[in-house]
Amino acid sequence: MNTYSSIPAYRIEHDLIGDREVPANAYYGIHTLRALENFPISGEQLSRYPAIVVAHADIKQAAALANRDLGLLDHERCAAIVGACQAIRAGELLDQFPIDLIQGGAGTSTNMNANEVICNKALEMLGRPLGDYDFLHPNEHVNLSQSTNDVYPTALKMATYRSGLDLLHAMGHLQMAFEAKAVEFRDMLKVGRTQLQDAVPMTLGQEFRTYAIMIGEDRQRLQEALQLVREINMGATAIGTGINSPADYVNRVREHLCAISGLPLVTAPNLIEATQDVGAFVQISGVLKRIATKLSKVCNDLRLLSSGPRAGFGEINLPAVQAGSSIMPGKVNPVIPEVVNQVAFEVIGNDVTISFAAEAGQLQLNAFEPVIAYSMFRSITHLTRACSVLEEKCIRGITANPRRMLDLVENSIILVTALNPYIGYRNATRVAKEALVSGRKVADIVIDQGLLTEAQLEQILKPDALTGPRDINTL
């Protein structure tokens, strides 16, 4: 006789629509099951973004403790819910959050998924069967004093804050990598260019320090924007009026949530406004777009500066990380800057999506926060990875070609700009034109025409004099 034949494969759960069979060993329940069936959209499960799952566990734990403090939840049920939340926060049961990040219902399916998993884990910890909702219920106990409309946006804000810190960290390492190269390349003279045309001399160190500064500025803007998502609307319940939540719940749940998460959260001064407003996500997305745009510009520069290696600028060498062609032996392509460019394009597109989703909100709730979440976390996650990849596989290993850069400077007409204060604009123009036609060096033409002596030229064309302010009356 098969001893396993009596073990049921399913349990029966009931909701507004009717009865459904739920896998007997699943911690999720009927609401999660329906969401799986209703929203096969992006293929990206909630479990791919642990920060969102952990934030929901933080909130449910804080709510249980607040409800216990206020006499709404007994100690046994509270302790079980807290234990289940702690298990999820420790990384357990992530596979029990299978629903698509893009969903209808303003995040209700995500909240229900969290309620069900926490409830069934708590039941298991109490020695009761999964699905024993008569004793502990996903909505009546785990979701007590809450609504999707305060839980979901609070969870997204907490997850955004934490993920944003990861991005700041990756950007910090990238900034330091550029700064290290700026020091390494500080004495290497090269051609500065505007509109892809020769302009005036500079050092490669100056060029790389610019990139470090650009990233540093964007880190500051991101730090500022992340302060906006510290403001939460827990206690708002459905639309911000706080219906079905007890007096002082707002303060209790925030205090517990700060202690559990370690985040400096504050309650919005007006919960009705906070429940419908997604301006913080628009602001952060705008900063992410700024980061992506400038990072892409830097990568464009890296591809140009390393172009060639023989028939292009050839001023720097990017690390070779893979073969570049199936037909051209020896070809190596700038694949790391290219992938960062593509992440930037995606982030810019995500910002458009977030803008439209924010604008589409109506009256007391924005129903489109799921696509905001989907777009926001893809942007943050991909930017974080892109910064790390760029730093580790590209910037650290960049080398310079100082002889090539100096040759370009010496054979370029850009030196006439440095000579302009000494020989005048008309003479400088004549020298530049002759250099272009004849191919001769600017310095040789200036000496031949008696405009300056060789000693004067040597002083004027010193690298430090060419790459910063100077006193033109010292000759």
N, C-alpha and C positions, 0 to 999 in steps of 0.2 A: 504494500500500500504506500502511495506517495504521501509522505508526511507534510509536504508543502501545499497540498491541494486545498487545505482549509484556510490558508492565509489569503485574505482578499487582496486583489490587485488594485482595487479602487475603494474610495469612501465617497459617500453621497453628501454633497453640500447644496445649500439652497440660497437663492437670492431673489431679487425682485422679478427676474425673468423666469425662474423656475429651478428645477433640480439639474445637477450635473455630476458626472463622475470625475473625481479628482484623484490622481495617482495616490495610493495609500501612503507612500513614503515621502510625499511632497510636503514641504513646509509652507509653500504658498497654497492659496485656496481658489475658490470659484471666481472671484473678481480678477485675480491674476490670469486664470485660465481664459476668461473671456477677452481680456486685453491681448493675450497672445494670439487669439483668433482674429481679433478686430483690427490689429495694427501691425501687419507684416510690411512695414514701410522701409526703414533704412537698413535693417539687418544688424544694427548696432544695439546690443542689449544694454540695459541699465548696468549690468554687472561689469561692463567695460570701463565704467567710470566709478570706481570705488568711493571717490570723495563724496558723491551724491548719496550713495548707500549709507556711508558712515554718518553723514550729516543727518539723515533720517533717524538713524539709531540714536544719535545724540539727542535729538528733539524728543523722541518717544520716551527715552529714559528721563529727561528733564520733566516732561509732562507727567509721567507716573509719580515722580517724587513730589511735584507740586500738588498733584491731586491727593496724594497721601497726606501731605502737610495740612491740606484744607479739609480732610476728613471724607473725601469722596472715594478713596480707594483703600482697601484694607491692606495690612502689612504683607500678608502672604502673596496676594496677587501683585502688589507693587514689587516685592523682592524678585518674583519670577520674571516680571517684565524687565526689570533692571538687569537681571542676569542674562536674559536673552539679548538685550541691547549690547551689553558688554561683550558677548560672544561675537556679535556681528561687527562691532568696532574693532575686535581683535583679528578680523579677517575671515571668520567662519561664515558659512552659508552664502557666500557671494553668488554661487551658481543658482541660488533660489530667487534671483532677481533677473528673470529672463525677458522681461517685456521690452518692447522697442522704446527708445528714448523719444521718438516722435509719436505722439498719441493725441487723440481727441480727449476732451474732458478736463482741460486746464491742469493736468497732473494728477487727477483723481486716481488713475490706475496705478501710478507710482506710489501714492500714499496708501492705497489699499494693499498693494504688494507688500509694503513695509509692515502694515498692520497685521497681515496674515502670517508672514514669516516670523515676526516677533511673537505673536500669539501662540503659534504652534511650537516654537522653540521653548517658550515659557511653559506650555503644557507638558512638553517632554521633560523639562527640568523638575516639574511637579510630580512626575511619575504617572501622568495621565495620557491617554491616547491623543494623537493628532486629530484635530477636528472636534474635540470635546468643547464646543463653544457654549454649552450651557453653564460651564464653570468659568471659563475665561473667553471673552468674545473679542474679536479684532476691532470692532467698532465701539462697543459699549465700554470696554476697558482700556485697550491699547490706544484708541483714538479719543478717549474721554477728554472733554473740554477743548477739543481741537476741530479744525476743518482742514480739508486739503488747501483751502485758500490762505491759511496762515502757515501751515506746515511746509507746503511745497516751495513757496517763494523763499521762506527762511532757509530751507535746506539748500536751495540753489545759491543763495547769497553766501552761506557758510562754505559751501564747496568751491565757489568762485574765489573767495578770500584765500582758502588754503591752496588752491591750484595756482592762484596768482603769486603766492609766495614762492612756489616752485619755479615759476617763470622768472621772478626776480633773481632767484639764486643762479639760474642758468645764464641769465643776462649778465650777472655780476662776473661770472667766470669768463664769459666772452669779452667783456670790457677789459678785464685784466690781461687777457691774451693779446688784445690789440695794443694795450699800453706797454707790454713787454716787448713787442715788436717795434713800437715807436722808439723805445730806448735803444734797441739793437740797431736800428736803421738811422739813428739821429744824425750821423755825419755823412750820409750818402746823398750827394747832390743829384737832382733830376729835373726834368722838364715838368713844370706845372701847366695844366691845360684848361682852357675854357672853350666850350662849344666844340670840343674835340680838336681844337687848334692850339698850336704852341702859344703859351702865354708868357710866364716869367719863371725863373728858377725857384725851386723849393727843395726841401729834403724829403726823402722817403719817410723819415721819422715823423715829420710834420703831417704827412698824408695819413699815416696810421694813427697818430694821436687824435686826429679829427674823428676817426671812426670810434675810438674809445670814448671821446666826449659825446658823440651823438648817442651812443648806447647808454651812457651815464645819464644823459638828460631824459631819455625815454624811461629809464628805471625810476626816476623821480616822478614823472607823470603817472606811471602805473601805481607807485606807492600812494600818490594822492587819490587816484580814482578808487583804489581798493578801500579807502576809508568809507566810501559811500555804502558799501555792502555790509558794513557793520550794523547798519540800522535795520532792525527786523520788525515784523508785525505779529509775533506770537501773542495770542490772546485776542486777536481780531475776529477769529472764527470765520463766519461766512463772508461778511462784507466789511467788517471793521467795527461793527457795533458791539462785538463781544457777546452776542447772544449764546446762551448755553455754557458760558464759562463763569465760574464763581468770582466774587469780589476778591481782589488781591492776587488772582491767578497770574495776571500779566507780570507782576513783579517777581512772584515766586518762580515762574517758569524761566524767566530771563536769568535770574540768579543761579538757578541750577544749571542752565544751559552754558553760562559763562564758565562755571566751575568744571563741568564735564568736558567741554570743548577746548578750554584754554584760550578762547577768542574774546576780544574786548567788545562784546555786543551791546548795543543800546536799543531801547524800545523807541519806535517812531513816535513823535509827538501827536500825530493824528493817524489812528489806525485805519480809518476809512480811506484816507488818501494813500496810505502806504500799501493797502491791499490792491488797489487798482493801478498804482504807478510802477512802471518798470524802467524809469529813467536812469537808475544806477547801472543797469545792464547796457543801456545805450551808451552811457558815458564810458564804461570800461571797454566796450567793443570799439568805440572810437579811438581809444588809446591803443588797443591792440592793432587797429588798422594803421595808426601812426607808426608803431614799432615795425610792423610788417613792411610798410612802404619804405622806411629808411633802411631797414635791413636788406631789402631787395636792392636798393640803390647801392649799398656797399658791395653786395655781391656782383652787381653789374660792373663796378669798378675793378673788383678782383679779376673778373674774367677779361676785362680790357687790358689791365696791367700785365697779365700773364699770357696774353694772346701771342700766338706764334707757334713754336718758340723762335723760329728764324724769321718769319715774314710778318710778325706783328710787333707789338710794343716790346715784349720780352723783357720787361724790367724786373719782374719777380717770377718765381717758380712756385706753383702750387704743388703740394704733395701728390704724387701719383698713387691713387688708391685702387684703380682697376684699368684694364685694357679699354681703349676708347673706341675700337672699331673691329668689325668682323671682316673687313676687307682691306683696311689700311694698316699694315704692320707698324708697330711703334707709336701709333697715335694715342695720345692721352688727352682726355677731355676734362674740363672743370666741373665734374659731376656734383661736387658738394655745393658750390655756389648755385648750380642749376636747381638742385632739389630745394634749397632754401628759397630761391625765386618762386618756385611753384607753391610752396607753403604760403608765401606772401600773397600770391594771387588768390588762394583759397580764403585766407583771412579777410581780405578785402571784400570778397563775395559774401562771406558770412556776415560782415558788418551790414551789408545791404539787406540781408534776410532779417537780421535783428531789428533794423530800423523799421522795416515794413511790419514786422510782428508787433513791435511796440505801438506803432500808429494804429494798428487794427483793434486794439483794446476798446471795449465798449462799456460805458457806465461803471459799475462797481467792481469789475474784474477784467483782467486780461486773460483770455482763454488760450493764448498762443505762447505761453511761457515754455511749453515743451520744445518748440522749435527754437526758441531763444536759447534754452539749455543746450540743445543739440549743437547749435552753431557756436555758442560761446565756448563749450568745453572742447570742441574740435579745434577751435582757434588757439585756446590756451595750451592744450596738450601738444598740438603740432608745432607751435612756436617754441615751446619749451624744448622739445626734442630737436628742432632745427637749430636752436642756439647751441645746444650741447654738441651736436654733430659738427657744426661749423667750427666750433672752438677746438674740438678734439681731433678731427680729421683734416682740418684745413689750416686754420690760423697758426696753430702751434708749429706746424712744419713748413711754413712759408720761408723761402730763402730769397735773397736779392741778387741782382746782377749789376754791381756797381760800375763795372767798366762799360757795360752797355748804356747805362743811364748817363754816365759822364760823356760818352761819345755823342749821345743825342743832344746834350746841353751844348757842347763845343761846336757842333755842326748845325745848330739851330740859329735862327735869326732872333731868338728871344733875348739875346744879350743886348740888342740895341735899346731895349726898354731900360735896362740898367744904365746904359750910357747916355740916355736922353737928357738927364739934367746937366751933363758935362759938355755935350756937343750940340745940343739943341734939337728940336723936333725935326726941322727941315733936313739937317745933316743926317740924323738918325734914319729918316725915311729913305734918303738917297742910299745910305749904306745898306739898309735892309733890302732895297730893290736890287742893288748890285749883287748882294750875296745870294738872293734867290735865283737871279739869272745866271750867275757865273758858277755857283756852287762853292765859292770860296768861303772861308771862315770870316765872321764879322770882325774879330780881333785883327786879322791880317789886313783887312781893307781899311780899318780905322788907322792903323799905324802907317800904311802906305800913303794915305791921304793927309798925314800929318795932323790929324785931329787930336790925338793923344799919344804920349810916349808909351813905350813898353812898360816902364816902371809904373806909370799912372794906371795903365790897364790892369796890371797885376794887383794893385791895391783895390781898384774898383770891383774887380771880379773875384775877390776872395769869397769863398763859400758863405762865411757868416755875413758878409756885406750884401750878398745876393739874396739872402733868405730872411731879411728883417729890416727894420728901419735903420737909417744911417744919416750922418751929418755930411751933406754934399759939399761943405765948405772946407773939408779937411785936406784936400789935395794941394 
